[in-house]
Amino acid sequence: PNALMESLVTPAIAALLKAHPLLEPELVASDLHLDLFAKDIDLAIRVGPSKESSLKQRRIGQFRDVLCAHHRYMNGRTIQNASYIANAW
């Protein structure tokens, strides 16, 4: 995903290239669910559950969503749907 590219993926790729300088990676960042076979992609980092059971997969981390708002925005407002906010979205 695009949001993770700069903070997590790029530094990891830099370390990988330092250890293996002959690698020539091509990085593709997308928020879309790409077809890895059709796009000839060897390695993917995805957020969320995968529907592709034919792929070899391993969890490498976990993220927690946090909903934030400025106190001036929240003043005078009430939470309309607390059950939605409590869901894993």
PDB file of N, CA, C and O in Angstrom:
ATOM      1  N   PRO A   1       0.823  -1.207   0.000  1.00  0.00           N
ATOM      2  CA  PRO A   1       0.000   0.000   0.000  1.00  0.00           C
ATOM      3  C   PRO A   1       0.858   1.258   0.000  1.00  0.00           C
ATOM      4  O   PRO A   1       1.947   1.290   0.574  1.00  0.00           O
ATOM      5  N   ASN A   2       0.353   2.269  -0.643  1.00  0.00           N
ATOM      6  CA  ASN A   2       1.100   3.515  -0.759  1.00  0.00           C
ATOM      7  C   ASN A   2       1.522   4.088   0.580  1.00  0.00           C
ATOM      8  O   ASN A   2       2.635   4.600   0.704  1.00  0.00           O
ATOM      9  N   ALA A   3       0.667   4.017   1.581  1.00  0.00           N
ATOM     10  CA  ALA A   3       0.957   4.633   2.877  1.00  0.00           C
ATOM     11  C   ALA A   3       2.169   4.002   3.564  1.00  0.00           C
ATOM     12  O   ALA A   3       2.823   4.660   4.374  1.00  0.00           O
ATOM     13  N   LEU A   4       2.475   2.767   3.263  1.00  0.00           N
ATOM     14  CA  LEU A   4       3.590   2.082   3.913  1.00  0.00           C
ATOM     15  C   LEU A   4       4.895   2.178   3.144  1.00  0.00           C
ATOM     16  O   LEU A   4       5.953   1.850   3.682  1.00  0.00           O
ATOM     17  N   MET A   5       4.842   2.619   1.904  1.00  0.00           N
ATOM     18  CA  MET A   5       6.016   2.588   1.042  1.00  0.00           C
ATOM     19  C   MET A   5       7.195   3.360   1.629  1.00  0.00           C
ATOM     20  O   MET A   5       8.287   2.810   1.773  1.00  0.00           O
ATOM     21  N   GLU A   6       6.982   4.618   1.966  1.00  0.00           N
ATOM     22  CA  GLU A   6       8.097   5.453   2.411  1.00  0.00           C
ATOM     23  C   GLU A   6       8.606   5.058   3.794  1.00  0.00           C
ATOM     24  O   GLU A   6       9.814   4.999   4.022  1.00  0.00           O
ATOM     25  N   SER A   7       7.692   4.791   4.707  1.00  0.00           N
ATOM     26  CA  SER A   7       8.116   4.567   6.090  1.00  0.00           C
ATOM     27  C   SER A   7       8.629   3.159   6.373  1.00  0.00           C
ATOM     28  O   SER A   7       9.501   2.990   7.225  1.00  0.00           O
ATOM     29  N   LEU A   8       8.120   2.163   5.693  1.00  0.00           N
ATOM     30  CA  LEU A   8       8.500   0.781   6.009  1.00  0.00           C
ATOM     31  C   LEU A   8       9.192   0.043   4.870  1.00  0.00           C
ATOM     32  O   LEU A   8      10.245  -0.563   5.072  1.00  0.00           O
ATOM     33  N   VAL A   9       8.619   0.088   3.695  1.00  0.00           N
ATOM     34  CA  VAL A   9       9.113  -0.740   2.594  1.00  0.00           C
ATOM     35  C   VAL A   9      10.439  -0.223   2.041  1.00  0.00           C
ATOM     36  O   VAL A   9      11.371  -1.007   1.860  1.00  0.00           O
ATOM     37  N   THR A  10      10.543   1.063   1.773  1.00  0.00           N
ATOM     38  CA  THR A  10      11.758   1.612   1.171  1.00  0.00           C
ATOM     39  C   THR A  10      12.992   1.365   2.040  1.00  0.00           C
ATOM     40  O   THR A  10      14.015   0.932   1.509  1.00  0.00           O
ATOM     41  N   PRO A  11      12.943   1.623   3.363  1.00  0.00           N
ATOM     42  CA  PRO A  11      14.125   1.312   4.184  1.00  0.00           C
ATOM     43  C   PRO A  11      14.472  -0.183   4.190  1.00  0.00           C
ATOM     44  O   PRO A  11      15.649  -0.543   4.216  1.00  0.00           O
ATOM     45  N   ALA A  12      13.468  -1.042   4.167  1.00  0.00           N
ATOM     46  CA  ALA A  12      13.725  -2.485   4.143  1.00  0.00           C
ATOM     47  C   ALA A  12      14.380  -2.895   2.824  1.00  0.00           C
ATOM     48  O   ALA A  12      15.283  -3.731   2.815  1.00  0.00           O
ATOM     49  N   ILE A  13      13.935  -2.318   1.721  1.00  0.00           N
ATOM     50  CA  ILE A  13      14.530  -2.614   0.411  1.00  0.00           C
ATOM     51  C   ILE A  13      15.970  -2.112   0.369  1.00  0.00           C
ATOM     52  O   ILE A  13      16.843  -2.783  -0.181  1.00  0.00           O
ATOM     53  N   ALA A  14      16.223  -0.939   0.945  1.00  0.00           N
ATOM     54  CA  ALA A  14      17.586  -0.398   0.985  1.00  0.00           C
ATOM     55  C   ALA A  14      18.521  -1.348   1.733  1.00  0.00           C
ATOM     56  O   ALA A  14      19.645  -1.588   1.293  1.00  0.00           O
ATOM     57  N   ALA A  15      18.066  -1.883   2.849  1.00  0.00           N
ATOM     58  CA  ALA A  15      18.879  -2.835   3.612  1.00  0.00           C
ATOM     59  C   ALA A  15      19.095  -4.123   2.819  1.00  0.00           C
ATOM     60  O   ALA A  15      20.187  -4.689   2.839  1.00  0.00           O
ATOM     61  N   LEU A  16      18.069  -4.579   2.130  1.00  0.00           N
ATOM     62  CA  LEU A  16      18.178  -5.781   1.304  1.00  0.00           C
ATOM     63  C   LEU A  16      19.201  -5.581   0.187  1.00  0.00           C
ATOM     64  O   LEU A  16      20.013  -6.467  -0.080  1.00  0.00           O
ATOM     65  N   LEU A  17      19.163  -4.421  -0.463  1.00  0.00           N
ATOM     66  CA  LEU A  17      20.097  -4.132  -1.552  1.00  0.00           C
ATOM     67  C   LEU A  17      21.529  -3.991  -1.048  1.00  0.00           C
ATOM     68  O   LEU A  17      22.476  -4.332  -1.756  1.00  0.00           O
ATOM     69  N   LYS A  18      21.683  -3.496   0.157  1.00  0.00           N
ATOM     70  CA  LYS A  18      23.024  -3.393   0.733  1.00  0.00           C
ATOM     71  C   LYS A  18      23.612  -4.791   0.935  1.00  0.00           C
ATOM     72  O   LYS A  18      24.798  -5.013   0.694  1.00  0.00           O
ATOM     73  N   ALA A  19      22.787  -5.716   1.373  1.00  0.00           N
ATOM     74  CA  ALA A  19      23.234  -7.094   1.585  1.00  0.00           C
ATOM     75  C   ALA A  19      23.355  -7.880   0.278  1.00  0.00           C
ATOM     76  O   ALA A  19      24.167  -8.800   0.178  1.00  0.00           O
ATOM     77  N   HIS A  20      22.545  -7.515  -0.727  1.00  0.00           N
ATOM     78  CA  HIS A  20      22.516  -8.229  -2.013  1.00  0.00           C
ATOM     79  C   HIS A  20      22.537  -7.207  -3.154  1.00  0.00           C
ATOM     80  O   HIS A  20      21.503  -6.960  -3.776  1.00  0.00           O
ATOM     81  N   PRO A  21      23.699  -6.612  -3.436  1.00  0.00           N
ATOM     82  CA  PRO A  21      23.774  -5.505  -4.397  1.00  0.00           C
ATOM     83  C   PRO A  21      23.434  -5.866  -5.842  1.00  0.00           C
ATOM     84  O   PRO A  21      23.213  -4.963  -6.649  1.00  0.00           O
ATOM     85  N   LEU A  22      23.384  -7.129  -6.192  1.00  0.00           N
ATOM     86  CA  LEU A  22      23.063  -7.508  -7.572  1.00  0.00           C
ATOM     87  C   LEU A  22      21.563  -7.570  -7.842  1.00  0.00           C
ATOM     88  O   LEU A  22      21.149  -7.687  -8.995  1.00  0.00           O
ATOM     89  N   LEU A  23      20.759  -7.494  -6.809  1.00  0.00           N
ATOM     90  CA  LEU A  23      19.304  -7.464  -7.009  1.00  0.00           C
ATOM     91  C   LEU A  23      18.901  -6.177  -7.718  1.00  0.00           C
ATOM     92  O   LEU A  23      19.495  -5.122  -7.495  1.00  0.00           O
ATOM     93  N   GLU A  24      17.902  -6.273  -8.561  1.00  0.00           N
ATOM     94  CA  GLU A  24      17.374  -5.102  -9.270  1.00  0.00           C
ATOM     95  C   GLU A  24      15.860  -5.048  -9.073  1.00  0.00           C
ATOM     96  O   GLU A  24      15.101  -5.425  -9.966  1.00  0.00           O
ATOM     97  N   PRO A  25      15.424  -4.581  -7.908  1.00  0.00           N
ATOM     98  CA  PRO A  25      13.975  -4.573  -7.645  1.00  0.00           C
ATOM     99  C   PRO A  25      13.252  -3.477  -8.416  1.00  0.00           C
ATOM    100  O   PRO A  25      13.798  -2.407  -8.683  1.00  0.00           O
ATOM    101  N   GLU A  26      12.037  -3.774  -8.755  1.00  0.00           N
ATOM    102  CA  GLU A  26      11.129  -2.779  -9.325  1.00  0.00           C
ATOM    103  C   GLU A  26       9.976  -2.662  -8.335  1.00  0.00           C
ATOM    104  O   GLU A  26       9.216  -3.611  -8.141  1.00  0.00           O
ATOM    105  N   LEU A  27       9.852  -1.504  -7.714  1.00  0.00           N
ATOM    106  CA  LEU A  27       8.823  -1.313  -6.696  1.00  0.00           C
ATOM    107  C   LEU A  27       7.551  -0.775  -7.324  1.00  0.00           C
ATOM    108  O   LEU A  27       7.590   0.169  -8.112  1.00  0.00           O
ATOM    109  N   VAL A  28       6.439  -1.369  -6.979  1.00  0.00           N
ATOM    110  CA  VAL A  28       5.125  -0.932  -7.432  1.00  0.00           C
ATOM    111  C   VAL A  28       4.271  -0.727  -6.189  1.00  0.00           C
ATOM    112  O   VAL A  28       4.025  -1.671  -5.438  1.00  0.00           O
ATOM    113  N   ALA A  29       3.824   0.493  -5.972  1.00  0.00           N
ATOM    114  CA  ALA A  29       2.951   0.784  -4.826  1.00  0.00           C
ATOM    115  C   ALA A  29       1.539   1.005  -5.350  1.00  0.00           C
ATOM    116  O   ALA A  29       1.320   1.790  -6.273  1.00  0.00           O
ATOM    117  N   SER A  30       0.600   0.314  -4.757  1.00  0.00           N
ATOM    118  CA  SER A  30      -0.785   0.441  -5.197  1.00  0.00           C
ATOM    119  C   SER A  30      -1.718   0.136  -4.038  1.00  0.00           C
ATOM    120  O   SER A  30      -1.440  -0.733  -3.211  1.00  0.00           O
ATOM    121  N   ASP A  31      -2.808   0.847  -3.989  1.00  0.00           N
ATOM    122  CA  ASP A  31      -3.847   0.541  -3.018  1.00  0.00           C
ATOM    123  C   ASP A  31      -4.867  -0.434  -3.605  1.00  0.00           C
ATOM    124  O   ASP A  31      -5.834  -0.803  -2.938  1.00  0.00           O
ATOM    125  N   LEU A  32      -4.648  -0.849  -4.851  1.00  0.00           N
ATOM    126  CA  LEU A  32      -5.518  -1.824  -5.504  1.00  0.00           C
ATOM    127  C   LEU A  32      -5.032  -3.239  -5.202  1.00  0.00           C
ATOM    128  O   LEU A  32      -3.857  -3.445  -4.900  1.00  0.00           O
ATOM    129  N   HIS A  33      -5.923  -4.194  -5.284  1.00  0.00           N
ATOM    130  CA  HIS A  33      -5.571  -5.604  -5.106  1.00  0.00           C
ATOM    131  C   HIS A  33      -5.122  -6.132  -6.468  1.00  0.00           C
ATOM    132  O   HIS A  33      -5.954  -6.509  -7.293  1.00  0.00           O
ATOM    133  N   LEU A  34      -3.814  -6.159  -6.705  1.00  0.00           N
ATOM    134  CA  LEU A  34      -3.282  -6.551  -8.006  1.00  0.00           C
ATOM    135  C   LEU A  34      -3.229  -8.069  -8.147  1.00  0.00           C
ATOM    136  O   LEU A  34      -3.033  -8.790  -7.169  1.00  0.00           O
ATOM    137  N   ASP A  35      -3.407  -8.539  -9.373  1.00  0.00           N
ATOM    138  CA  ASP A  35      -3.255  -9.957  -9.694  1.00  0.00           C
ATOM    139  C   ASP A  35      -1.757 -10.220  -9.846  1.00  0.00           C
ATOM    140  O   ASP A  35      -1.157  -9.833 -10.849  1.00  0.00           O
ATOM    141  N   LEU A  36      -1.158 -10.874  -8.858  1.00  0.00           N
ATOM    142  CA  LEU A  36       0.289 -11.066  -8.846  1.00  0.00           C
ATOM    143  C   LEU A  36       0.775 -11.890 -10.027  1.00  0.00           C
ATOM    144  O   LEU A  36       1.840 -11.609 -10.577  1.00  0.00           O
ATOM    145  N   PHE A  37       0.015 -12.900 -10.423  1.00  0.00           N
ATOM    146  CA  PHE A  37       0.420 -13.730 -11.556  1.00  0.00           C
ATOM    147  C   PHE A  37       0.348 -12.947 -12.864  1.00  0.00           C
ATOM    148  O   PHE A  37       1.282 -12.995 -13.665  1.00  0.00           O
ATOM    149  N   ALA A  38      -0.731 -12.241 -13.082  1.00  0.00           N
ATOM    150  CA  ALA A  38      -0.910 -11.488 -14.326  1.00  0.00           C
ATOM    151  C   ALA A  38       0.109 -10.363 -14.458  1.00  0.00           C
ATOM    152  O   ALA A  38       0.544 -10.045 -15.564  1.00  0.00           O
ATOM    153  N   LYS A  39       0.490  -9.765 -13.339  1.00  0.00           N
ATOM    154  CA  LYS A  39       1.447  -8.649 -13.352  1.00  0.00           C
ATOM    155  C   LYS A  39       2.891  -9.124 -13.217  1.00  0.00           C
ATOM    156  O   LYS A  39       3.814  -8.310 -13.192  1.00  0.00           O
ATOM    157  N   ASP A  40       3.092 -10.450 -13.129  1.00  0.00           N
ATOM    158  CA  ASP A  40       4.427 -11.043 -12.996  1.00  0.00           C
ATOM    159  C   ASP A  40       5.169 -10.476 -11.783  1.00  0.00           C
ATOM    160  O   ASP A  40       6.339 -10.104 -11.872  1.00  0.00           O
ATOM    161  N   ILE A  41       4.472 -10.420 -10.659  1.00  0.00           N
ATOM    162  CA  ILE A  41       5.031  -9.886  -9.416  1.00  0.00           C
ATOM    163  C   ILE A  41       5.535 -11.053  -8.575  1.00  0.00           C
ATOM    164  O   ILE A  41       4.798 -12.003  -8.311  1.00  0.00           O
ATOM    165  N   ASP A  42       6.802 -10.973  -8.156  1.00  0.00           N
ATOM    166  CA  ASP A  42       7.419 -12.050  -7.380  1.00  0.00           C
ATOM    167  C   ASP A  42       7.137 -11.961  -5.887  1.00  0.00           C
ATOM    168  O   ASP A  42       7.050 -12.985  -5.210  1.00  0.00           O
ATOM    169  N   LEU A  43       6.995 -10.752  -5.371  1.00  0.00           N
ATOM    170  CA  LEU A  43       6.833 -10.548  -3.938  1.00  0.00           C
ATOM    171  C   LEU A  43       5.871  -9.398  -3.710  1.00  0.00           C
ATOM    172  O   LEU A  43       5.962  -8.367  -4.377  1.00  0.00           O
ATOM    173  N   ALA A  44       4.958  -9.564  -2.780  1.00  0.00           N
ATOM    174  CA  ALA A  44       3.991  -8.509  -2.475  1.00  0.00           C
ATOM    175  C   ALA A  44       3.859  -8.356  -0.966  1.00  0.00           C
ATOM    176  O   ALA A  44       3.957  -9.328  -0.217  1.00  0.00           O
ATOM    177  N   ILE A  45       3.635  -7.128  -0.539  1.00  0.00           N
ATOM    178  CA  ILE A  45       3.308  -6.838   0.852  1.00  0.00           C
ATOM    179  C   ILE A  45       1.900  -6.286   0.836  1.00  0.00           C
ATOM    180  O   ILE A  45       1.632  -5.251   0.226  1.00  0.00           O
ATOM    181  N   ARG A  46       1.005  -6.981   1.508  1.00  0.00           N
ATOM    182  CA  ARG A  46      -0.402  -6.577   1.511  1.00  0.00           C
ATOM    183  C   ARG A  46      -0.882  -6.352   2.932  1.00  0.00           C
ATOM    184  O   ARG A  46      -0.392  -6.967   3.879  1.00  0.00           O
ATOM    185  N   VAL A  47      -1.844  -5.466   3.058  1.00  0.00           N
ATOM    186  CA  VAL A  47      -2.475  -5.212   4.349  1.00  0.00           C
ATOM    187  C   VAL A  47      -3.858  -5.834   4.306  1.00  0.00           C
ATOM    188  O   VAL A  47      -4.623  -5.595   3.372  1.00  0.00           O
ATOM    189  N   GLY A  48      -4.177  -6.625   5.307  1.00  0.00           N
ATOM    190  CA  GLY A  48      -5.489  -7.255   5.364  1.00  0.00           C
ATOM    191  C   GLY A  48      -5.443  -8.689   4.906  1.00  0.00           C
ATOM    192  O   GLY A  48      -4.413  -9.168   4.432  1.00  0.00           O
ATOM    193  N   PRO A  49      -6.550  -9.371   5.046  1.00  0.00           N
ATOM    194  CA  PRO A  49      -6.605 -10.788   4.679  1.00  0.00           C
ATOM    195  C   PRO A  49      -6.520 -10.983   3.172  1.00  0.00           C
ATOM    196  O   PRO A  49      -7.008 -10.162   2.395  1.00  0.00           O
ATOM    197  N   SER A  50      -5.897 -12.073   2.777  1.00  0.00           N
ATOM    198  CA  SER A  50      -5.778 -12.394   1.359  1.00  0.00           C
ATOM    199  C   SER A  50      -6.782 -13.473   0.997  1.00  0.00           C
ATOM    200  O   SER A  50      -7.012 -14.405   1.768  1.00  0.00           O
ATOM    201  N   LYS A  51      -7.371 -13.344  -0.169  1.00  0.00           N
ATOM    202  CA  LYS A  51      -8.337 -14.327  -0.659  1.00  0.00           C
ATOM    203  C   LYS A  51      -7.667 -15.379  -1.532  1.00  0.00           C
ATOM    204  O   LYS A  51      -8.317 -16.322  -1.984  1.00  0.00           O
ATOM    205  N   GLU A  52      -6.372 -15.220  -1.769  1.00  0.00           N
ATOM    206  CA  GLU A  52      -5.664 -16.105  -2.686  1.00  0.00           C
ATOM    207  C   GLU A  52      -4.989 -17.231  -1.911  1.00  0.00           C
ATOM    208  O   GLU A  52      -3.863 -17.076  -1.436  1.00  0.00           O
ATOM    209  N   SER A  53      -5.668 -18.346  -1.785  1.00  0.00           N
ATOM    210  CA  SER A  53      -5.145 -19.466  -1.006  1.00  0.00           C
ATOM    211  C   SER A  53      -4.009 -20.198  -1.716  1.00  0.00           C
ATOM    212  O   SER A  53      -3.288 -20.971  -1.084  1.00  0.00           O
ATOM    213  N   SER A  54      -3.835 -19.968  -3.016  1.00  0.00           N
ATOM    214  CA  SER A  54      -2.784 -20.664  -3.752  1.00  0.00           C
ATOM    215  C   SER A  54      -1.411 -20.031  -3.545  1.00  0.00           C
ATOM    216  O   SER A  54      -0.403 -20.597  -3.969  1.00  0.00           O
ATOM    217  N   LEU A  55      -1.357 -18.873  -2.904  1.00  0.00           N
ATOM    218  CA  LEU A  55      -0.086 -18.192  -2.683  1.00  0.00           C
ATOM    219  C   LEU A  55       0.520 -18.593  -1.348  1.00  0.00           C
ATOM    220  O   LEU A  55      -0.196 -18.864  -0.384  1.00  0.00           O
ATOM    221  N   LYS A  56       1.835 -18.627  -1.300  1.00  0.00           N
ATOM    222  CA  LYS A  56       2.513 -18.845  -0.023  1.00  0.00           C
ATOM    223  C   LYS A  56       2.528 -17.506   0.701  1.00  0.00           C
ATOM    224  O   LYS A  56       3.013 -16.508   0.170  1.00  0.00           O
ATOM    225  N   GLN A  57       1.995 -17.493   1.913  1.00  0.00           N
ATOM    226  CA  GLN A  57       1.836 -16.246   2.651  1.00  0.00           C
ATOM    227  C   GLN A  57       2.369 -16.389   4.066  1.00  0.00           C
ATOM    228  O   GLN A  57       2.357 -17.473   4.649  1.00  0.00           O
ATOM    229  N   ARG A  58       2.842 -15.253   4.611  1.00  0.00           N
ATOM    230  CA  ARG A  58       3.274 -15.224   6.001  1.00  0.00           C
ATOM    231  C   ARG A  58       3.020 -13.837   6.569  1.00  0.00           C
ATOM    232  O   ARG A  58       3.313 -12.827   5.928  1.00  0.00           O
ATOM    233  N   ARG A  59       2.478 -13.800   7.761  1.00  0.00           N
ATOM    234  CA  ARG A  59       2.240 -12.518   8.437  1.00  0.00           C
ATOM    235  C   ARG A  59       3.591 -11.954   8.880  1.00  0.00           C
ATOM    236  O   ARG A  59       4.389 -12.653   9.503  1.00  0.00           O
ATOM    237  N   ILE A  60       3.837 -10.683   8.552  1.00  0.00           N
ATOM    238  CA  ILE A  60       5.100 -10.056   8.944  1.00  0.00           C
ATOM    239  C   ILE A  60       4.891  -8.933   9.953  1.00  0.00           C
ATOM    240  O   ILE A  60       5.859  -8.350  10.440  1.00  0.00           O
ATOM    241  N   GLY A  61       3.658  -8.632  10.264  1.00  0.00           N
ATOM    242  CA  GLY A  61       3.391  -7.579  11.237  1.00  0.00           C
ATOM    243  C   GLY A  61       1.909  -7.402  11.442  1.00  0.00           C
ATOM    244  O   GLY A  61       1.087  -8.100  10.849  1.00  0.00           O
ATOM    245  N   GLN A  62       1.589  -6.457  12.291  1.00  0.00           N
ATOM    246  CA  GLN A  62       0.189  -6.182  12.594  1.00  0.00           C
ATOM    247  C   GLN A  62       0.024  -4.679  12.802  1.00  0.00           C
ATOM    248  O   GLN A  62       0.871  -4.027  13.414  1.00  0.00           O
ATOM    249  N   PHE A  63      -1.070  -4.144  12.288  1.00  0.00           N
ATOM    250  CA  PHE A  63      -1.377  -2.726  12.431  1.00  0.00           C
ATOM    251  C   PHE A  63      -2.641  -2.557  13.238  1.00  0.00           C
ATOM    252  O   PHE A  63      -3.522  -3.417  13.229  1.00  0.00           O
ATOM    253  N   ARG A  64      -2.719  -1.455  13.928  1.00  0.00           N
ATOM    254  CA  ARG A  64      -3.919  -1.115  14.676  1.00  0.00           C
ATOM    255  C   ARG A  64      -4.439   0.210  14.140  1.00  0.00           C
ATOM    256  O   ARG A  64      -3.706   1.198  14.090  1.00  0.00           O
ATOM    257  N   ASP A  65      -5.701   0.228  13.741  1.00  0.00           N
ATOM    258  CA  ASP A  65      -6.327   1.464  13.274  1.00  0.00           C
ATOM    259  C   ASP A  65      -6.681   2.329  14.467  1.00  0.00           C
ATOM    260  O   ASP A  65      -7.161   1.840  15.490  1.00  0.00           O
ATOM    261  N   VAL A  66      -6.437   3.617  14.322  1.00  0.00           N
ATOM    262  CA  VAL A  66      -6.784   4.570  15.370  1.00  0.00           C
ATOM    263  C   VAL A  66      -7.575   5.694  14.723  1.00  0.00           C
ATOM    264  O   VAL A  66      -7.113   6.311  13.763  1.00  0.00           O
ATOM    265  N   LEU A  67      -8.759   5.961  15.241  1.00  0.00           N
ATOM    266  CA  LEU A  67      -9.595   7.043  14.735  1.00  0.00           C
ATOM    267  C   LEU A  67      -9.325   8.283  15.582  1.00  0.00           C
ATOM    268  O   LEU A  67      -9.485   8.248  16.802  1.00  0.00           O
ATOM    269  N   CYS A  68      -8.920   9.373  14.946  1.00  0.00           N
ATOM    270  CA  CYS A  68      -8.541  10.594  15.664  1.00  0.00           C
ATOM    271  C   CYS A  68      -9.327  11.788  15.129  1.00  0.00           C
ATOM    272  O   CYS A  68      -9.683  11.838  13.952  1.00  0.00           O
ATOM    273  N   ALA A  69      -9.589  12.743  16.012  1.00  0.00           N
ATOM    274  CA  ALA A  69     -10.237  13.994  15.613  1.00  0.00           C
ATOM    275  C   ALA A  69      -9.792  15.096  16.568  1.00  0.00           C
ATOM    276  O   ALA A  69      -9.546  14.846  17.748  1.00  0.00           O
ATOM    277  N   HIS A  70      -9.695  16.292  16.058  1.00  0.00           N
ATOM    278  CA  HIS A  70      -9.335  17.448  16.880  1.00  0.00           C
ATOM    279  C   HIS A  70     -10.497  17.781  17.805  1.00  0.00           C
ATOM    280  O   HIS A  70     -11.659  17.619  17.435  1.00  0.00           O
ATOM    281  N   HIS A  71     -10.179  18.249  19.011  1.00  0.00           N
ATOM    282  CA  HIS A  71     -11.237  18.541  19.987  1.00  0.00           C
ATOM    283  C   HIS A  71     -12.197  19.615  19.478  1.00  0.00           C
ATOM    284  O   HIS A  71     -13.375  19.603  19.835  1.00  0.00           O
ATOM    285  N   ARG A  72     -11.713  20.542  18.651  1.00  0.00           N
ATOM    286  CA  ARG A  72     -12.628  21.568  18.116  1.00  0.00           C
ATOM    287  C   ARG A  72     -13.636  20.946  17.157  1.00  0.00           C
ATOM    288  O   ARG A  72     -14.778  21.399  17.075  1.00  0.00           O
ATOM    289  N   TYR A  73     -13.222  19.922  16.438  1.00  0.00           N
ATOM    290  CA  TYR A  73     -14.144  19.224  15.544  1.00  0.00           C
ATOM    291  C   TYR A  73     -15.197  18.470  16.351  1.00  0.00           C
ATOM    292  O   TYR A  73     -16.369  18.442  15.975  1.00  0.00           O
ATOM    293  N   MET A  74     -14.787  17.867  17.446  1.00  0.00           N
ATOM    294  CA  MET A  74     -15.695  17.039  18.239  1.00  0.00           C
ATOM    295  C   MET A  74     -16.618  17.843  19.151  1.00  0.00           C
ATOM    296  O   MET A  74     -17.662  17.336  19.559  1.00  0.00           O
ATOM    297  N   ASN A  75     -16.259  19.086  19.480  1.00  0.00           N
ATOM    298  CA  ASN A  75     -17.109  19.909  20.348  1.00  0.00           C
ATOM    299  C   ASN A  75     -18.503  20.046  19.749  1.00  0.00           C
ATOM    300  O   ASN A  75     -18.651  20.477  18.605  1.00  0.00           O
ATOM    301  N   GLY A  76     -19.512  19.686  20.510  1.00  0.00           N
ATOM    302  CA  GLY A  76     -20.891  19.813  20.057  1.00  0.00           C
ATOM    303  C   GLY A  76     -21.364  18.684  19.164  1.00  0.00           C
ATOM    304  O   GLY A  76     -22.527  18.667  18.761  1.00  0.00           O
ATOM    305  N   ARG A  77     -20.490  17.740  18.846  1.00  0.00           N
ATOM    306  CA  ARG A  77     -20.882  16.603  18.009  1.00  0.00           C
ATOM    307  C   ARG A  77     -20.987  15.361  18.888  1.00  0.00           C
ATOM    308  O   ARG A  77     -20.279  15.223  19.885  1.00  0.00           O
ATOM    309  N   THR A  78     -21.862  14.486  18.505  1.00  0.00           N
ATOM    310  CA  THR A  78     -21.964  13.203  19.202  1.00  0.00           C
ATOM    311  C   THR A  78     -21.635  12.091  18.221  1.00  0.00           C
ATOM    312  O   THR A  78     -21.803  12.244  17.012  1.00  0.00           O
ATOM    313  N   ILE A  79     -21.173  10.991  18.744  1.00  0.00           N
ATOM    314  CA  ILE A  79     -20.876   9.834  17.903  1.00  0.00           C
ATOM    315  C   ILE A  79     -22.202   9.200  17.512  1.00  0.00           C
ATOM    316  O   ILE A  79     -22.972   8.767  18.370  1.00  0.00           O
ATOM    317  N   GLN A  80     -22.462   9.149  16.213  1.00  0.00           N
ATOM    318  CA  GLN A  80     -23.744   8.662  15.709  1.00  0.00           C
ATOM    319  C   GLN A  80     -23.826   7.146  15.671  1.00  0.00           C
ATOM    320  O   GLN A  80     -24.898   6.572  15.867  1.00  0.00           O
ATOM    321  N   ASN A  81     -22.713   6.506  15.422  1.00  0.00           N
ATOM    322  CA  ASN A  81     -22.747   5.057  15.240  1.00  0.00           C
ATOM    323  C   ASN A  81     -21.525   4.434  15.906  1.00  0.00           C
ATOM    324  O   ASN A  81     -20.559   4.083  15.228  1.00  0.00           O
ATOM    325  N   ALA A  82     -21.563   4.298  17.222  1.00  0.00           N
ATOM    326  CA  ALA A  82     -20.417   3.771  17.967  1.00  0.00           C
ATOM    327  C   ALA A  82     -20.095   2.335  17.580  1.00  0.00           C
ATOM    328  O   ALA A  82     -18.926   1.948  17.607  1.00  0.00           O
ATOM    329  N   SER A  83     -21.085   1.539  17.223  1.00  0.00           N
ATOM    330  CA  SER A  83     -20.802   0.148  16.851  1.00  0.00           C
ATOM    331  C   SER A  83     -19.969   0.087  15.572  1.00  0.00           C
ATOM    332  O   SER A  83     -19.130  -0.801  15.425  1.00  0.00           O
ATOM    333  N   TYR A  84     -20.191   1.019  14.647  1.00  0.00           N
ATOM    334  CA  TYR A  84     -19.383   1.064  13.424  1.00  0.00           C
ATOM    335  C   TYR A  84     -17.937   1.386  13.770  1.00  0.00           C
ATOM    336  O   TYR A  84     -17.012   0.763  13.248  1.00  0.00           O
ATOM    337  N   ILE A  85     -17.744   2.358  14.651  1.00  0.00           N
ATOM    338  CA  ILE A  85     -16.395   2.768  15.021  1.00  0.00           C
ATOM    339  C   ILE A  85     -15.671   1.632  15.738  1.00  0.00           C
ATOM    340  O   ILE A  85     -14.458   1.486  15.588  1.00  0.00           O
ATOM    341  N   ALA A  86     -16.386   0.837  16.503  1.00  0.00           N
ATOM    342  CA  ALA A  86     -15.776  -0.264  17.249  1.00  0.00           C
ATOM    343  C   ALA A  86     -15.393  -1.436  16.356  1.00  0.00           C
ATOM    344  O   ALA A  86     -14.584  -2.272  16.758  1.00  0.00           O
ATOM    345  N   ASN A  87     -15.950  -1.514  15.163  1.00  0.00           N
ATOM    346  CA  ASN A  87     -15.640  -2.620  14.252  1.00  0.00           C
ATOM    347  C   ASN A  87     -14.208  -2.542  13.754  1.00  0.00           C
ATOM    348  O   ASN A  87     -13.607  -1.468  13.743  1.00  0.00           O
ATOM    349  N   ALA A  88     -13.667  -3.667  13.347  1.00  0.00           N
ATOM    350  CA  ALA A  88     -12.347  -3.696  12.709  1.00  0.00           C
ATOM    351  C   ALA A  88     -12.526  -3.249  11.266  1.00  0.00           C
ATOM    352  O   ALA A  88     -12.953  -4.051  10.435  1.00  0.00           O
ATOM    353  N   TRP A  89     -12.226  -2.043  10.950  1.00  0.00           N
ATOM    354  CA  TRP A  89     -12.386  -1.511   9.595  1.00  0.00           C
ATOM    355  C   TRP A  89     -11.078  -1.210   9.019  1.00  0.00           C
ATOM    356  O   TRP A  89     -10.997  -0.751   7.880  1.00  0.00           O
TER     357      TRP A  89
END
